[in-house]
Amino acid sequence: MANKSPETEHPQKAFGWAARDNSGVLSPFNFSRRENGDEDVTIKIHFCGICHSDLHSLKNEWGFSRYPMVPGHEIVGIVTKLGSNVSKFKEGDRVGVGVMVGSCKSCDYCNQDLENYCPQMVFTYNATYIDGTRTYGGYSDMIVVDQRFVVRFPESMPFDAGAPLLCAGVTVYSPMKYYGMTEAGKHLGIVGLGGLGHVALKIGKAFGLKVTVISRSADKEIEAVERLGADAFLVSSDPLKIKAGFGTMDYIIDTVSAVHSLAPLLALLKPNGKLITLGLPDKPLELPIFPLVLGRKLVGGSDIGGMKETQEMLDFCAKHGITADVEVIPIDQVNVALDRLAKSDVRYRFVIDVANSMSK
């Protein structure tokens, strides 16, 4: 397999947009997908969200990118073909695919529906699948995925605004459930009002939490409070405002991927408070120990969620009318969108209209 070109590697012809090197610039790309296996679902992709991790991967900021790369792991579409053992779906179903497309299926983590922590978890793109071939993501016209890693997409949820939930949604929902951030009336701080933060705000409100947005940008206050429903807003660059909030929060979800100080965030927490970090800075952060010890505080992390929890999150969001705020673009605008994303110039997630704009 290794010496075959992406176009001849598999029997099914596919088309997408790929980066050829760490400039991260995408252009049209002909490749191929495997034939549908017994456990597989073939999906015609309708929309695909642009996640901040796509940007990191395209530019090899984490150091393990391989090219050509077709990014995209917030995928929604329609089932066009089923393997003989697939009973969960039927042709024509609305479905979604998130950050992973494979795991060992038999370890302790997989047995607990925590496939996202399986040592053999396979990412939707920029990874090696169990057959030894490369995985390519959702900036493409179709994809073939093992049924275990496909979720039902609620009928009431729009494809475009729902797509980002497959990464951003479960990434904030999972730690809220695991770390017990679901008790109505408790106070949640959300650091960063971007793709993750704005969804965390909506889910926090649905759990009945008091939500404060913590952001460097004072100009996001009206947006956060009046449009998205936050209870309060703190400008993190204003020491007096931050000091006024010391010791008031039960939980904080930190979505920031840039290197930043954790000390003021720990100070905002009450005793027994929890700071959960979701962003992935490219350098280690400094963790002051005194506030942890003196306040019995906890710093934790979380990475997406398992498949069962991803389905639970989608159903929860559908029930509460939660979607992402999106800007839909045609595929030929993808490089402009990525440049804008790098400058945080999006409210709050770009989504590619694959079905209407991607043609060979």
C-alpha positions, 0 to 999 in steps of 0.5 A: 500500500505504501507505494501507491498514490493517494488517488490509487490507494483505495477503490472509491474515488474521493475529492477534497482540499489538502495542504501539501506542506506546513504553509497550511495552504489548501488546494484541490486534491484527488484521492481515494477512500476504502471500499465499504466494509461489513462494519462501515458506513459511507457518508456523503458529506454536506458540511464540515466545521473548521476547528482551531486544531485544524489550523495547528495541524495544517501548520505542523505546530504540534510537530506530527503533521504529515502531508498531503493533509485533508483536515476536518473532524466536524463532519455531517452528512447523509448515509449512502451505503451500509456494510452488511453488519450495520444495524444502527443506521439506514440509507438516507439517515442524517449522521455525524463524524467527530474527532476519531474514526477508530480504536482497538474496541477491546481495552478497558477504555473502549469497554467503558465507552471512552474510546477517546482515551484508547491508546490505539485511538485513530484520528479522523485525519493525519493518522494511520488507520488500522489497515495501514493507510492514511486517514483524510478528514471532512474537507472532502466530498465523502468518507467511509467510517466504522459504524461505532464512530458514527453518531445519529444527528438529531432531526431537529438540528440544522446540519451547518450550525450543528456540525461544530458540536461534534468537536467543540460541543463534546469537548466542553460537555464531557468535562462538565459531566465528568467533573460534576459541573452540572449542579444548577445555581453553581458558578462557572467561569469560561475563559475565552469566548471562541468556538469552544467557549460560546458553546460551553456558555450555552451548555452551562446555561442549559444545566442551570449554572450561573456563567461568567465569561472571562476574556481579554477583549472588553468589546465582547461583553455586550455579545456575551451578556446580551446575545449569548446570555452570560450572567457576567463578564470579566476582562482578564487584562484588568487586574481590578476587575479580576481581583473583584472576582476572586473566590467567587467561582465553583468551576472554570473551563479554560479554552485558551490555546495560547500560553497564559497565566493560571494564577489569576484563574486559580484565585477566582475559584472558591475553595474546592474549586475546579479549573479544567483546561481544554486548550492545547498551548504549544509550551508548558504552562506554569502551575502555582502550587500554593493556591491548590494546597491552600484552597483544596483546588483541582486542575484537570484536563479533558479530551473530547469524549467517547462515542456514547457521550458524543451522542448524549451531548447531541441529544442534549443540545437538540433538546435545549435548542443549542447549536454553534454560531457559525459563518458558512463558507464555500470551500474556495474561501477556506484559506481566507477563513483559516487566516481569519481564524488565526486572528480570531476573526470569526463568531464563532465557527466557520463551517464549509458548505461541502455539498454545494461548493465542492466539485472536481 
